[in-house]
Amino acid sequence: MAPRASWKGRMRLGEIAFGVKLYTAATTSDRIALHMINRRTGNRLRNELVDAGTGKPVADGDEVMGYEIDSGDYVLLEAEEIAAAVPDSDKTLSIESFLPCADIDTLYFDRPYYLAPADPASVEAFAVLRDGMERKKVAALARTVLFRRLRTLLIRPEGAGFIANTLNFDYEVRSAERAFTDIPKIEIKGEMLDLAEHIIDTKLGDFDPQAFDDRYDAALAELVKAKLEGRPPPRRKEAPREKVVDLMAALRESAKAAKGRKPAAKVPKRKAG
């Protein structure tokens, strides 16, 4: 049974339109949740809105959104004003263009969703678009009002349906030049580069998220289990201090060790669907 859809509407390409549903593809609900507790009473704590100037709690109905135009000076925006100003949703996911999958810059990816037909009458048109995009190896750029904001989605064929990623706006993505500006230009060549390539070849594999473990969540689970069983809380092992070594010598040692190992086993790819 399919999960509950987070959005329903119609996908439109020119004069073709059919019903679609969006399902959340990633969730954090399975992570271990910790709560703030009063140590003395054992009761949970609750968040309370407090006036920053008076220090007193704010009564229900006195909260209002505001945009700061100067330090401590705000333009107040009522909920009705915001609702009237933001784009209204016509529940239409309009395809604006297609682009080769190889041209996709994952830096702009925000949240992933699964896109499926909304009803039996939409299945055929849905399948025609999916199979056509699969054959051409393209993704679609589409726009719709999603959760009160006009969003651009990148839609790619995946198994029997599509994966739709909401995209970050251009102003939200920071330039890489600012992060890399202090990195000096160094030309690596000769034996050093050959050794690096050899080491990389011994570690080649395929991407499989199932092979990744959440060490933070696992550590919390073990801590909770130990406390319930009355055992001493586990403590992480301190990482050994790294020694300062010669880079070329380290590459040679790594390459030498890699010769005695079999090539890295390829991790199986995630099955579609």
C-alpha positions in Angstrom: 0.0 0.0 0.0 1.4 3.4 -1.0 2.1 5.9 1.7 0.1 9.1 2.1 0.8 11.6 -0.6 2.2 15.0 0.5 0.9 16.8 -2.6 -1.6 16.1 -5.3 -2.1 17.9 -8.6 -1.7 17.7 -12.3 1.4 17.5 -14.5 1.2 19.5 -17.7 3.3 19.3 -20.8 1.8 21.5 -23.5 -1.8 20.3 -24.1 -1.1 17.0 -22.2 -2.2 17.0 -18.5 -2.6 14.1 -16.1 -2.9 13.6 -12.3 0.2 13.0 -10.2 1.1 12.6 -6.5 4.2 13.5 -4.6 5.5 11.2 -1.9 8.2 12.3 0.5 11.3 10.2 -0.4 13.5 10.9 2.7 12.5 11.3 6.3 14.2 11.7 9.7 11.3 10.2 11.7 13.2 6.9 12.3 16.1 8.7 14.1 16.3 8.4 17.8 14.6 11.5 19.3 15.8 13.1 22.5 13.7 15.4 24.6 14.6 18.1 27.2 13.6 16.9 30.7 13.5 18.6 34.1 16.1 16.7 36.0 14.3 17.2 39.4 10.7 16.3 38.3 11.3 14.0 35.4 8.8 16.0 33.3 9.3 17.1 29.7 10.0 20.8 29.1 8.0 22.8 26.6 8.9 25.7 24.5 7.3 29.0 25.4 7.4 32.3 23.5 8.9 35.0 25.7 9.1 38.8 25.0 12.8 39.6 24.6 12.3 43.0 26.2 10.0 42.3 29.1 10.9 38.7 29.7 7.2 37.8 30.0 5.4 35.0 28.1 3.4 36.1 25.1 -0.3 35.5 25.1 -1.9 33.5 22.3 -3.0 35.8 19.5 -0.3 38.4 20.2 2.3 36.7 18.0 2.8 38.3 14.6 5.5 37.9 11.9 7.9 40.8 11.3 10.7 41.8 8.9 13.6 43.7 10.5 14.4 46.9 8.7 16.7 48.2 11.4 18.1 47.0 14.7 14.9 46.4 16.8 12.7 48.0 14.2 10.2 45.7 12.4 7.5 45.9 9.7 4.7 43.8 11.0 3.1 41.3 8.6 -0.3 39.8 9.4 -1.0 36.2 8.5 -3.8 37.2 6.1 -1.5 39.7 4.4 1.1 37.1 3.8 -1.4 34.6 2.5 -2.8 37.2 0.1 0.6 38.2 -1.2 2.3 34.8 -1.9 1.6 32.9 -5.1 -1.7 30.9 -5.1 -1.5 27.2 -6.1 -3.4 26.0 -9.1 -2.1 22.4 -8.3 -0.4 22.3 -11.7 3.2 21.0 -12.1 4.1 22.7 -15.4 7.0 21.3 -17.4 9.1 24.2 -18.8 12.0 22.4 -20.4 14.1 19.2 -20.6 17.9 18.9 -20.2 20.4 16.0 -20.5 20.8 14.1 -17.2 24.6 14.6 -17.6 24.1 18.4 -17.2 22.5 18.2 -13.8 24.3 20.0 -11.0 23.5 18.2 -7.7 24.7 21.3 -5.8 21.2 22.7 -6.3 19.3 19.7 -5.0 17.0 20.4 -2.0 14.5 17.7 -1.0 13.7 14.4 -2.9 10.2 13.2 -3.7 8.7 10.2 -5.5 6.3 11.2 -8.3 3.5 8.7 -9.3 0.2 8.8 -11.2 -2.7 10.0 -9.1 -5.3 7.7 -10.6 -5.8 4.9 -13.2 -6.9 7.3 -15.9 -3.5 9.1 -15.6 -1.3 6.0 -15.9 -1.0 5.8 -19.7 0.0 9.5 -20.2 2.3 9.2 -17.2 4.0 6.1 -18.7 4.4 7.8 -22.1 6.3 10.7 -20.6 8.4 8.5 -18.4 9.4 6.2 -21.1 10.1 9.0 -23.6 12.4 10.7 -21.0 14.1 7.5 -20.2 14.8 6.8 -23.9 16.2 10.3 -24.4 18.1 10.3 -21.1 16.7 13.7 -20.1 15.3 15.3 -17.0 12.5 17.8 -16.8 12.4 21.2 -15.1 8.9 22.0 -13.8 7.4 24.6 -11.5 4.5 24.6 -9.1 3.4 26.2 -5.8 4.5 23.7 -3.2 3.7 24.3 0.4 3.0 28.0 -0.3 6.2 28.7 -2.2 6.7 28.7 -6.0 9.3 25.9 -6.5 11.3 24.5 -9.4 11.5 20.7 -9.5 13.9 18.5 -11.4 12.1 15.3 -12.5 14.0 12.2 -13.5 12.7 8.7 -14.5 13.2 6.1 -11.9 11.8 2.6 -12.2 8.0 2.7 -12.7 7.9 6.4 -11.8 9.9 9.6 -11.3 12.2 11.1 -8.7 11.4 14.8 -8.2 13.9 17.0 -6.4 13.0 20.5 -5.3 15.9 22.8 -6.3 17.6 25.5 -4.2 17.3 29.0 -5.7 20.4 30.5 -7.2 20.8 33.1 -4.4 20.7 30.3 -1.8 23.8 28.5 -3.3 27.1 30.0 -2.3 29.9 30.4 -4.8 32.6 27.8 -4.7 35.2 30.4 -5.4 34.8 31.9 -1.9 35.5 28.6 -0.3 38.5 27.7 -2.6 40.1 31.2 -2.9 42.9 30.4 -0.5 43.9 27.1 -2.1 47.2 27.5 -3.9 47.7 26.2 -7.4 49.9 23.1 -7.4 50.7 21.0 -10.4 50.9 17.3 -9.4 52.6 15.0 -11.9 55.0 12.1 -12.3 55.2 9.3 -9.8 53.1 11.0 -7.1 50.1 11.3 -9.5 50.6 7.7 -10.7 50.6 6.4 -7.2 47.4 8.3 -6.4 45.7 6.9 -9.4 46.7 3.4 -8.5 45.4 3.7 -5.0 42.1 5.1 -6.3 41.8 2.1 -8.7 42.0 -0.4 -5.8 39.1 1.3 -4.1 36.7 1.6 -7.0 33.1 0.6 -6.2 29.4 1.5 -6.8 27.2 3.9 -4.8 24.9 2.1 -2.3 23.4 4.1 0.6 22.5 0.9 2.4 26.3 0.4 3.0 26.4 3.6 5.0 25.7 3.5 8.8 24.5 6.3 11.0 27.1 6.1 13.7 25.6 8.9 15.8 22.2 7.2 15.9 23.8 3.8 16.6 25.8 5.3 19.5 22.7 6.9 21.0 20.8 3.6 20.8 23.6 1.7 22.5 23.8 4.4 25.2 20.1 4.2 25.9 20.2 0.4 26.0 23.2 0.4 28.5 21.3 2.9 30.8 18.2 0.7 30.7 20.2 -2.4 31.5 22.2 -0.7 34.3 25.5 -1.1 32.5 28.2 1.6 32.4 27.6 4.0 29.5 29.9 3.1 26.5 32.6 5.6 25.7 34.0 6.2 22.2 37.6 5.2 21.5 39.9 8.1 21.2 41.4 8.3 17.7 45.2 7.9 17.6 47.1 11.1 17.0 48.2 11.3 13.4 51.9 11.4 12.7 53.4 13.9 10.3 54.8 11.9 7.4 56.3 12.5 4.0 53.5 12.5 1.4 55.5 10.6 -1.2 56.5 8.0 1.3 52.9 7.6 2.5 51.7 7.1 -1.1 54.3 4.5 -1.8 53.4 2.6 1.4 49.7 2.8 0.5 50.3 1.5 -3.0 52.5 -1.3 -1.6 49.8 -2.4 0.8 47.2 -2.2 -2.0 49.1 -4.7 -4.1 48.5 -7.4 -1.6 44.8 -6.9 -1.5 42.1 -8.0 -4.0 40.4 -5.2 -5.9 37.6 -3.6 -4.0 34.3 -5.5 -4.4 31.7 -3.5 -6.2 28.7 -2.7 -4.0 25.4 -3.7 -5.6 23.3 -0.9 -6.9 20.0 0.0 -5.3 17.1 -1.8 -7.0 14.5 0.4 -8.6 11.1 0.7 -7.0 
